[in-house]
Amino acid sequence: MLTSRMFLKRTRAGAVVKVVREHYLRDDIPCGAAGCGRCPPRPAGPGLGLEARPSGAASSLCPGPHYLLPDTNLLLHQIDILEDPVIKNVIVLQTVLQEVRNRSAPVYKRIRDMIQNPEKHFYSFTNEHHRETYIEQEQGESSNDRNDRAIRVAVKWYNEHLKKIEDEEKIQVIFLTNDRANKEKAIEEGITAYTCEEYIKSLVANPELVDRLACVSDEGKEIESGKIIFPEHIPLSKLQQGIKSGIYVQGTYRASRDNYLEATVWVHGDAEENKEIIIQGLKHLNRAVHEDIVAVELLAKDEWVAPSSVVLQDDGQNEDDIENEEEKENILKTSVSKDMLRPTGRVVGIIKRNWRPFCGMLSKSQIKEARRHLFTPADRRIPRIRIETRQADTLEGQRIIVAIDGWPRNSRYPNGHFVKNLGSAGDKETETEVLLLEHDVPHQPFSQSVLSFLPKMPWSITEQDMKYREDLRHLCVCSVDPPGCTDIDDALHCREVENGNIEVGVHIADVSHFIRPGNALDEESAKRGTTVYLCEKRIDMVPELLSSNLCSLRSNVDRLAFSCIWEMNHKAEILKTRFTKSIINSKASLTYAEAQMRIDSATMNDDITISLRGLNKLAKILKKRRIDNGALVLSSPEVRFHMDSETHDPIDLQTKELKETNSMVEEFMLLANVSVAQKIYDEFPEFALLRKHPAPPPSNYDILVKAAKSQNLEIKTDSAKALAESLDKAESPAFPYLNTLLRIMATRCMMQAVYFCSGMDNDFHHYGLASPIYTHFTSPIRRYADIIVHRLLAVAIGADSTYPELTDKHKLADMCKNLNYRHKMAQYAQRASVAFHTQLFFKSKGVVNEDAYILFVRKNAVVVLIPKYGLEGTVFFEEKGKPTPRLDYNNEVPSLTVEDTTLHVFDKVKVNVMLDASNIQHQKIRMVLVEPKILGNDVPANLSTEISSKNEPEKKKKKLQK
């Protein structure tokens, strides 16, 4: 049967046209119940539909067999409940599914996954195309009311339909809604309807489910005092008008890690001034949560403030103690010079909430038998969340996940609900899970649909694969990687050619041959964006069959590659460049140390060794030329753990030592990346995926220049070349480690390198490499950007065909946004993993005294670096419950005087290092200054620290990542 809907629409030119939409209705859509003989059989596919005899939790409200049918808001808000294994046999109407899809993509994906899960028995019923359940919108009826009516019509149809099944026990359909008016109408129409809370509380055998109820309505959840703490949020429609007229600005809210009463808002748009607005004080922060999109009103200039140098953690248990907050806010308002003031504003409304489920721990209420407790997130930028739970005793000491439901004006903290228990805090598996969740690293096993696109084993190279490929198996190719590396992306060769020149080849795994555009494997790899390397775990971007086997360029097996081959003279000047898809057979998989040994050996003269020596010689010339052009050689202390082979606990900790061969491989990878960047840009000026590294704003260098000046050294920062040269000259014979400290500090001044689409930007320069153009081509096993670059290059040389998304610059720009986010999160996750393993190391090591250098000076603390461990931490000079020493902070020098001892940047000190496990959630490395000894007995004996990856300001994190 065919119905048609007609509506009028105005065109751009102003004419009115009549649009007729055809809408097909059918009577052969199955109801999904396994025991129904009246409906045609369900089409095959994932998910098993509804059970003939519904299993699931027993309900005291409806003891008979029943299916559940929720409305849209219930799905959107109570998805955590519906995901519980106890909840089965749920009918999801097309009306509901479409509304959810329009309102929340993440929830929609979770529902689709449940429909496909055979154990859940969720069934999607196409009610909008069923002859007996489709309804027309009545005149004067809003689309919302029409959808509510469509849901009630479907429930009634189901109940009538299921009565006709010949069975002793009739199956009932229960309508779940939290909309009071809709529930009343349903009951009037003879439908059995309950709120989610009523139904969940009736599941007598599963009382723990009540904790997972989202408190959507804020009624009854207010703090008893009812005192209004926060200003009202302006409604969205008014915010949009205000943004258009320039009264408000829109931006992303970034909470501070160090100070819970301060945040910055990064303003969207291209305006140069007021790019970053400071927000200070509880009322001005006005219930915004980290990463929300907010509207901000700028304050008058006489109300502007300076970024605070005080470290303030929210440790108040008493949520009514607002006076205490005001006292703390006054600490922030210290007198500062005019040039320190920054644009300051207040949050007037929320444009888009970016809440996600948060990991953390329960701070159990002191009140006996209490149900309401505060949850402390692991991420210090997230406020505490109030939840109701009956299982506080069980959850104490566990890492749990909690979701935020809302934040009323009269509540110091947002309300939320318990989602999941991850396991005991401090346990290695649990902590790794927390770390991955908190950094939003997709780490679930690859799904069947993704794995179905992998090649079938045993795999071999076919005639078809050889099309458009050169056979380079005769070349003496080898790979050089860290020990234990199984995902070998790259291999090299070097040989002299007849005319006396040298041929050098970089051969990269041809991952794009196996991952075809648009399939599930491609989409999953694009979503993950990068492989994440933790201390003893690797979260692969592509399934292991590819990463460690078919794409890995292991020795003595034939592998498909993408080769970049240069002809050079002996001065390492490129005479010719060509690119080709190829087939190679690596002659050796070496570690950096093995390759170094071969190069240095007086007795070895085989082909591989000769090839390595040739590469090494050219690499040194290339590196010198790069540095002469102004490329930066910066430093960051990288740490390597030695693991116990049985317990896998760290037993030794040392900074990584880089060999000449590390540099040799890096030079050729950089050269290949530059050559490929130039080629794809020449071929596709509008949609080449490139990587740039913006020059830092001059103010970023202030701290470096001041620190060098304190040592009577001059650092020039007007160009990368000037910086590189002044860093080279910044030597002190009496203080050899000073140069490394300056380079570490220079790294902290850098901006983040980012991917971008050439058609959407005009600044291509890579500051750190001093290269006018750059991309990533050499690691497609572990970076999705390289796969796109491979596809572009393959089209450029005629070795593969293009596809629409590859030549759509807006799609590429969106992809770059995701890749930049994933790379940043992978970096933070790696640092957090090092921090956690460092804690495990000091847990077994006990207390040690080590030499350290002061890197940064704060108002009430100093940040120190211990070279032996590459470990950074903050020594605080104030502690709760202890008298505070006399502190005098000088921003110009920079220095901090504690009592009568003055501490400067780069001072060598001795610190006492130990693990402080008093706060099980934020276990930290405590550092106490041992030398110089601070005079005065009133100075606390054990001053504490936090490991830097947990407690690093954003600016410091803008590290150069090539």
N, C-alpha and C positions, 0 to 999 in steps of 0.2 A: 504494500500500500504506500502511496506517495502523498505527503502533505507538503504544502509550500508556505513559506513565510515571506511576507512582503514588507519592505520598509523603504522609506525615502532617505536619500543621502545627497548632501550638497557637494558638488565637485569643486576643485580649486578655482575654476573659472567663475563659480557662483551659480551654475545651473543646478536645478534639482532633478535628480534621476531616480527612477523607481528600480529597486533591486529585489529580485525574487530569488529566494534560496530554496532549493528542493531538499526535503527531509524525508528519508525513506523509513518506513515502519515495517516491522516484520513480526510474524508470530512463531518463528522457529528458533527464538533465542532461548537456550536452556536456563533453568533456574539454578543449576549448579549442585543441587542436592543429589547425592549418590543413589539414594533410594527411590528417586522419582522416575516412574515408567512413562509418565505422560509427556515429558519433554524429550526432544531429540538428544542423542548422546553429545556430551561436551566435546569440542574440538581438542585434539591432542596438543599437549604443550606442558611447560613446567607448571607446578602447582596441581593439587589433586582435586580441588573443589571442596564442597562441603561434605562432611561425613554423613552416612545414612543414619548412624546412631551417634549424635554429637557427644564427643568426649570433652574433657576439660574440667575446670573447677566446678565443684558443686555449690549452687547458690541457695541460700535460705529463702530468698524472695521468690525464685521460680525453680522449684525442685525438679520439674519435668525437663525433658530434653528440649534444648532451644538453640537457635542461632542468634547472633547479635547483629544489629544494623545501626552503626553510628552516623551522626550527622557531621557536617564539615568541620565545625569548630571543635568538636570532640576529637576528631582525627588530628587536627592541627595542634591542639594543646596537650592531649593525653597520649601521644604517640609512644612515650616510654612505657606506659601501662600495656598498650596493645602489643608491644614487642615481646612482652613476657611470655615464656613458653606455655604458661597456664591458660592464656587467652587463645582460644581456637574457634573455628567455625564462625567467621565474621563475613558478612555480606558488604562489599564496598560498592556503592552505586556509582554509575558513570557521572551523575550530577555532582556527587561529592568529590570524586576523583578530579574532575575538571576544575572545580573551585580550588581544591588544594594545590593543583598544578599552577594555577594563576597566582596563588598567594605565597607558596613556599616550596622552592625547588628541592631543598634537602629533605623535607618531610615527604614530598611526593616520591622521591627516590626510595626512601625507607619503606613506604607503603608498597611500591612496585616489588621491592625485594621480598616483602612478606607474602604478597600474592603468589610469587614464584616459589616460595618455600613449601615443599610438599608436607612438612610436619605441621604447618600452621593452619592449613585448610581455610585460607582466606579466598573469597571468590569475588571477582569483579563482574557485576551484572550491568549489562548495557540497557539501562531502563529508558534512556532517551530515544531508543530505536525500537522498543517493544510496543506493539500495538496497544496493549492494555495498560501500560504504565506511563506512556508519553502524555503530557498535558500541555495545552496552549497557555500562554500568559494572558490573564484576563485584563480588561481595561482598568487602568488605575492601580494595578497590582505591581509592586516593585519586583525587580528580578530576584531579590533576596527572598521575598515572601513566596514568589512562584516556585523557587527551588525548595523551600521548606515544604510547600504543598506537594511537590513532586516526590519528595522523600516519603511523606506520609502515605501518598497513594501507593508507592512501591511496597511499603510495609504491609498495607492492607491487602494488596494483591498477593504477596507472599503468604500471608496467613490463610487466605482463602484457598490458594493453590496447594499449600502443603496439607490442608485438611483432606484433600482428595487422595492422598497417598494411602493405600490400604495397609495400615499398620495398627497394632493395638495401641501404641503410644503415639499421640499426635505431637508433631514438632511445632513449637511456637517460635515466632520471630519477635525478639525484644528490641524495641527502639531505644537507643541511648542518646540523650541530648542534655546539654547543660543550659539550654535556652528555655527559660521558664515559660514564656508565652507558647512556644512550639510544643512543649511537653503538655501544657494544659489542653491545647487544641487536639493533640493526639489522643489524650485520655477521653475527651468528649466524643471523639470518633471511634471509641472502643478499642484503641490500640494500647497494648501494654508498654508503658514508657517509664524509664527511670533515669535519674542523673547518673553520671559516671560514679560519683561518690557513693550513692545508694547501692549501686550494683556491686562495686568493689568491696564495700563493707559487708555485703551479704555473702562473700566467698569465705565462709568460716574457716576452711582449711588453709587459707593463704593470707593471714593477717599482715604479712610483710608487704603486700601489694599496696596497702593504704599509704605507705611512705612515699610511693612513687606517684601519687596523685599530684598533679600540678594545681597550685592554688591560683586559679585564674581570676576569680572574683576576689577583690581585696577586702570585702566585708568580713568582719570578724577576725581579720588577721592584723588589724592595726595594733600599734603599741597602746597599752592601756591608757597611758597619759594622754594620748591623742594630740599632743602638742605639734603644731605645724613646724617642720624644720626647714623644708625647702620651698622655694617659690614655685608657682604653678608653671607647667610647660605650656607654651603657646601652641595652639592647634596647627596642624600641618598646612592647611590652606593659607593661614595668615603668615606662616613662616615663609612660604613660597613667594607670597606678595612682597614680604619684607626683604627677601634676598634679591628679588628682581629690582626693587627700588633702591637697594644698597644700604638699607638700615641694618640688616644682618649679613653676616658672611657664613658660607657653608664650608665645613672642613671635617677632617678625620681627627677624632679625639684620641690622644696618646697619653695615657696615665704615666706618671713617673714611677720608676722602680724604687727610687730612694726616698721619695717623699709623698705620702698618700694624700697630702693636702695641696698637691700641685700637679698640673697637667699642661700639655701644649696641644694646640689645635693646628694641624697643617691645613692651610686654606687651599681649597680646590681652585683651579683657574691659573691664568698666566701672569697675574699682577705681580710685579717684583716686590713692591712694598707690602708690609704686614703679611708676609708669607707664613709666619709662625706666630701664633698668638698665645700668650701665657694665660693660664687660668689658675687663680690661687684662692684657697679657702673653700670650705665645705659648701656654702650656699651658692657660690659662683660655679662650682663643679656641677651642682644641681643634678645629681643622680645619673650623670653620664658614665658609661662603662667603656673601658679601653677598646678602641677600634670602632666605636659607634660613629655614625655620620651625624654631626650636630650643627645647630645654628647658633652663632655666637654674636653677641652685641659688643662692640668695642667700647671700652670705658674712656672717659675723658682723660686727656694726657696727664693731668695732675694726679690721676689715680693709677698710673702705670707703675709696675713693680719690676724688680730684677729677678732673674732666676735664682732660686735659693741655693745656698751651698750647704744647708743643714740636711742631715740624714734623719728622716722621721719615719718610723714604722708604726703602723696601727696595731697597738697591742692591747687596746682598751677592751675589757670584757663587758663593762657596763655601758649598754647602748644608750642610756638616757643622759649620760654625762656630757652634755653639749657644752657646758661652761669650760670643761677641760679642753675641748676642741678649740674654743675661742682663745684660750690661753696659748695653745700650741700655734694658732694662726698668728699671734702677735710675735712669736719667735721669728717668723718668716720676715716680718716687716722691719728689718734692721736698716740703719741708714746706709745708703749706697750713693756713689757718685752718679751724676746725671747721665753719663754716657753708658752706664750699665743698664738703664731702664729699657724695657722692651714693650712692644704693643701688648696691652693686657685687656682681657674681656671677660664676659660671663656667659655661661651656656643658658640660652633662653628656651631651647626646645630640641627635641630629638627627631631627626629626619628618618634615620634608619637604624634600628638596633642590630648589632652584630653579635648577639649573644650566642655562645656555643656551650656544650656541656663542659664543665670545669672539673679538673682533678684537684684533690686536696684532702684535708682531714677534718674530722669533727672536733670542735672545741666543746667538750661536753659541759652542759650547764651545771652550775654548782648546786642548783635546787634539786632536792631528792625527788625522784619519780617524774621529773620534768619531761615534757614531750618536745618543747621548743629548744633548739640548740643553735649555736652559730657554727657555720662551716668556714674554715679558713682555706682559701685556694692556694695551690702551690705557687701560682704566678702572683707575685706581690702587687702587680698592677691592677688586679681584680679585687673589688671590695669583698668583705666577708658577706656570707649569704645566710639568712635565717631559714632553717628548715624544721619541719615537724617529723619526728621519728620515734617509734617505740623501741627501736633496737639499738639505742645509743650505747649500751654496754658492749654489745657485740662489735659495733663499728668503731669503738675507741681503739686508736693505734693502727687502724686500717687506712689504706688509701682508698678514697671513694670518689664517685663522679656525681656531681650535682648540677641541675639545670636551673636557671633563673626564670621565674614566672612573671614577676612584676616588681615595681618599686614605688610604693605609695609615698605621698608627700610627708606624712608624719612618721616615717620609719627611717631610722638611722642607716639601716642596711636593707638591701633588696630581699624579697621573699623567694624561696625556691623549693625544689623537691629532690629527694634522693633518687638516683638513677641506677647505680651499680656499685658493687664492692669489687675492687681490683685485687686486694690481697694485703698482706702485712707490710707496713712501712719499713723501709730499710732492706727488704728482701730484694735481691738483684733483679729477678724477673719482674716483680711488681714495679720497681723503680724505672726499669727500662720501658715498660708499658706506659707509665706516667709520662716519661720523657717524650715518647713518640706521640702520645695523645696531645700533650701540652704544646708541642711544636707542629701540630696538625700534619704529621707525617703519615700518609696512607700506608698502612703496613699489614692489612689483612691479607691472607693467602690469595693468590690469583684465582679468580672464579673459573668455573668450567668453560664458560663462554669465551673467556680470554685464552685459556689453554687450548681450546679447540682450533685456534688459528696457528698453532705451532706446527712445524714440519713433522711428518710421521717418521718414526725411527724404524730401521736403520736408515740414516740419511746419506746420500752421496750426491756428488755434483753431476748434473745431467748435461746432455747436449744443449738443451734449451738454456741452461744457466750460462753456457759458454758464449752465447750470442752477445755481441757488444763487449766482449771481454778479451783482455790480452793474457796470454799464458806466461806468467813470470816465475814459474816454479824453478827455473834453472838458476835464478839469482841467489846470491848468498845473503839471505835476509835473516835478521835475528831481532829478538825483542829484549828490552832491558827494563825491569820493573822492580818494585819493592819485594822483599821476600814474602812468600805465601800468596802472591797475587794470582787469582784464577781468572779474573775478567781482563784479559790482555787486549787492549784496544788497538795498540800501535806496534809496528815493527819497522826496522830501518835497513837500508842497504847502501853501500858506497863502493864504487869501483871506478877504475880508470878506463876511459874510452880511447879509441884508436888515435884521435887527434890530440891526445895528451891532456884533455880536460877531464873533469871528474863528474860522474853521474851519481846523484844522490836521490834516493827514493824514500818517501814516508808512506807506509802502507797502513791503512786504517780499516778496521773490521767493517764489512759491508752490511751493517745492521738493517739498512732500509730495504735490502733485498728480501728480508724475512718479515719485516713489519710493513704491511701494505696500508696505504691511506684509508682511514675511515672505518676499519674493522675494530672489533672489541679490544684486540691486543694493542692497536695503535691508540685508541682512546684512553685505555688504562695507562699506557706509557706517557701519554701527553699529560694526563692528570697528575701522575707522580712527578714528572718533570726531571727528576734526578735520583741517582742512587744515594742513599744516606749511609755513611760509614761511621758506626759507633765503635767504642773501644774493642768489643769482641763480637760484633754483630754487623751484618751488612743487610740493609733493606734494599733489595734490588729494584731497579726501575723496570727491568724486563725479566721474564721467567728464567730460572737457572739453566734450562736446556740451552737457551741462547747465550746468557751472560757468561757461563763458565764452560760452555762446550762449543756449540756450532759457530758462534761469533768470535769466541776467544782465539786469538792467533797463536795457539800452542805450537810447540816445535814438532816437526816430522809428521804433520798431517796437512792435507790440502785444505785451504780455507779461501773463502771469497773475500776480496778486499777492494777498497777504493784507493787508488794510488796517485800521489802527487810526485812527479819526477822532474828534477831540475838538472840542467847541465851547467856546471860552474867551472870557473877557472881556479887556479890555486890561491887566489886572493879571496875566495868565497863570494865572487860576484856572479850573480845569476845571468846566464846567457840565454837560456831557453827554459820554459816551464810547460809541462803538459800534464793533463789529468786523464786518468783512464780507469774504468772498472777492470779488475784483474783477478787472477787466481794465483795464490802464492803458497809456498811450502817453507815455513820458517826452519832454519837449520839449528837454532838454539834459543831457549828461553832462559835468559840470564838475570841474575839479581844485579843491583847497582855495584855491590861489592865484587861479585864475580867478574863483571865487565871491567871494573877498575884494575883488578888483579891481572887480567889478560893484557890490558894496555901497558901496565907497568912491568910485566914479565920480560926478562931479557931472552928467555929461551923459546917463548911461544911465537910462531910465525905462520900459523894456519890462516885460511881465508877469512874466517870470522874475526880473528884478532887484527888482521891487516885492515879489514873493513872498519872495525871499531876505532883503530888509531887514526884512520883517514877522517872519520866522522868527528872525532875528538879535536883534531887539529883545526878543521873547518869551524867547529862550534866555538872555539876560543876566539877566532877572528870575528865571527858573527856577533858574539857577545860584546867584544870590545867596541865594534862599530855601533851596536845598539846603545851602549852606555855613553859613547861619544855623542850620540844624537840626543842624549838627555833622558834615557830610560832610567827608572829608579831601581835601586837595589835596596829594598827595605827588609826589616827583620821582624819576625814575631816568634816568640819562644814556643816551639812545638814540642809536645811531650810524647814519649813512647813508654808504654808499660811492659814489663816482663811479667807474664802470667804463670801462675802455678799450674802445671799440666793437669793436675787432678781437680783441684777446687776451682780453677779459673779465677782465683783472686789475684790482684796485683801484688807481686813480691818485690819489685824494684821499679824505680821511676827514674827516667833520665831524659834529657833534652835530645831531640833527634840530631844526628850528625849528617850533614849533607856532603856527598862525595862529588868529585869532578864529573862523574858520569850522570849524576842527577841533572847537572847543568847542561851536559851534552844533549840529553834527550829533550830537555826543555827548549833549547835553542831551535831544534828542528821542528818541534811542535809549533812554536811561535811562528816560524817561517812559513810552515804549511798553512796555518790559520790566516796569516796575512795574504798569502798568494790566493787562497780560496776566496777570501773576502773580496779581493779586487776583482776576481773572475765573476762571482755571482752578482756583484754590484754593476759591473760593465754590462752584463747580460740582462739583469732585472733591476734597473735603477729605482723602481717604485716599490718592489717587494723583496728586497734582500734582507735576510735576518742577520743583523750585525750586533756587535758588542762594543759599547763605548764606556769610557771611564772619565767622568767629568772632572775638570780641574776644581779643587776645593776652593770655596770662597776664602779670601785672604784672612778673615777673622779666625778661621779654623786653625791657622798656624800660630796664633798668639801664644798659646801655651808652650809650643816648641821653641819659638824665638826667645821668650822670657827665660825658659829653662837654660838654653844655650848661653844666653847673656850672663846668667848667674855664674857660669863657668868661664866667663870672658871669651866666649866664642861667638862668631856671627853666622847666623843661618840666613841665607837669602832665599826668598820664596816667590820672586816675581815670575819664575818659569820653572818647569820641571828640571831643565838643564842646570839652572842656577842652584836649585835645591840639591840636585845630585852632586854637583861640584862642591858646594859648601859642606855637605855631609861627608864627602871624601876628605876634606881638609880638617874637619872637626875632630882632631886627634889630641890626646893628652898623654904624653909618655908616662906620667905618674899615675894615670887612671885609664888603663887600656880598655876596660869594659864600657867606658863612656860612649864610644862611638856606637856600640850595639844598642845602648839605652836610647840614644838620640834617634836611631833608626826605628826602634820599637815605637817611640813616641810619634815619629813622623807617620808611621802606619796608622796610628789612631786619628790623625788629622785628615785622612783620606776619605773621599766619598766612596760609595758602593759602586762597583762596575755593574752595568745593566745591559740586558738585551733590548733591542728596539728594531722597528721596521724602517728601512731606509726611506720609504715614501712618507713617513710621518714625522721626520726629524731632519734637521740640517746640520747638527753638530755631531760629527762621527768620531772625533779625536779620542784616542786612548791615551790618557795622561800618563799613567804609570809605565806604559811600554813605549811612550813617545812615538806612537804609530798613527798615521792619519786615518787608517781603516783597519778593522780587526773583526774576527768572528770566531766561533768555536766549531771546529771540524774534526778534531782528533780524538774525541771520546764518546762515540755514539752509543756504546754499551751502557754508559752511566749518565748521559745527558741527552735530554730530548731535543734541545736546540740543535745539536750536531746532526740529528736525524733529518730535521727540516733542511739544514744546510746541505746535507748529502743529496736530498731530493732536488733541491734547486740546482746543485752542481750537475747532477745526472741529466736534468732537462737541458742545462746549458751545453753539455757536450753530446747531446742526442742519445744518451744511454738509457733513458727512461721517459715515460710520458708524464705530462703534468696533470693536475686535477684542480677543480675550481677554488678550493680553500687556499691552495698554494699561491694563487695570484690575487688574493683578496687582502689588501693591506689592513683593512679594519679587523679582519679575523686574525691576521698575523700579530697585530698590535695587542689584541686581547690575549693571544697565546703568550706573547712576551711578558705581559703583566703577571700571568700565572707562573711562568718560568722564573721570573725575578723573585716572586713570593716564595716559591718552593726552594730556590737556592738559598735565600736568606734564612728560611726556617731550618734547612739542612745544616747550615753553618752553626746556628744557635744550638741545634740538637747535638752536634758534635762537641761543642764546647761544654754543654751540660753533661754529656757522657764522660768527658775528661774530668770534669769537676767531681762527679759521683765516684769515679774510680780512684781519684786522688783521695777522697774521703775514706774509701775502703783501705787504701794504702796506709793512711795515717792511723786508721783504726787499729791495724795490726802492729804498726810501727811504734805507737806510743808517742811520748813527748820528745821533740828534737830541737836543738838550737842551730840556727842556720844564718849565714851571711845574707843580707838583702840590700837592695837599693831602693831609695824613695823615688817613685815615678811621678806621683801627683800629690799635691797638698790640698786638703779640704779645710773647712772651718773648724771641724771638730775631729778630724781624723787624717791619717796619711795612707796613701796606697803604696804598697811595697811590692817588689818583684824579687823572688828568690831564684837566681840564675841556675842553681844546681837542679831544681825541679821544673824550671820554667813556670813557676807557680806565682800567681798574683793574689794579693788579699789586702784588706783594709784594716789598719790598726785604729780602733776607736779610743778616744780619750774621755769619753763620758760613759757612765754605766748606771743603769737604773738602781736606785737604792744606795748609791755610793756618792760621796761628795765630789763635785766636779772640780777638776784642777783649773787654774787660771790659764785661759787660752787667748792668744793674741795672733790673729790671722792677718798676714800681709799679702794682698793679692798681687802687688807689683813685683815682688822679688822672685817668685812666690815662696813664702815661708810660713811656718806655724811655730809660735813659741808656747811651749807647755811649761808652766811654772817658770823656771829660769833657763830652760834648755831650748835652743832654737833649732828647728829641723828644716833643712832646705831640700829642694828637688835634687836628686842624684846623690844625696848623702848616703854613705855606706853605714848600715846599722846591723845590729844582730837581733834576730827575733826568735821567740820561743813559739814553736808550732805544735798544735795538738788538735785533735778532733773534739768538738763540743757537740754532744748529742743530747743536750738538755731540751732542745726543741726538736722532737723527732722528725717533724715535717721539714724544717729547714736546718738539717744538720749542717754544721759549718766548720771550716778550719779556723780556729782561733789563733790569732797571733798577738804576742805580747812583746813590747819593746824591752830588750834585755840591755842593750847598749845603744846609744848613751843612756845612762840611768837617769830617770826623771827624779829630780829632787822633791822632797816633801813626802811625808808618809801618807798624806790623804789621797794620793793618787791610787786608783784601784789597781790591785795586783794583777788581776787577769783581765786584760783588755781584749775585746773580741774582734773578730773579723768575719767577713763573708767572702766566699770565693767569688772571683770576679765575674764568672759567667752568669751567676745568679743576680749580681748586684752591679752591673755595668751600666753607666748612663748610655743613652742611645748614641750620642755623638761619638763615644769611644768605639762603638761597634762598627762605625762606617769604615770597615777595613778594606784595603785594596784586595780584590780577589780577581786575578787575571781571568 
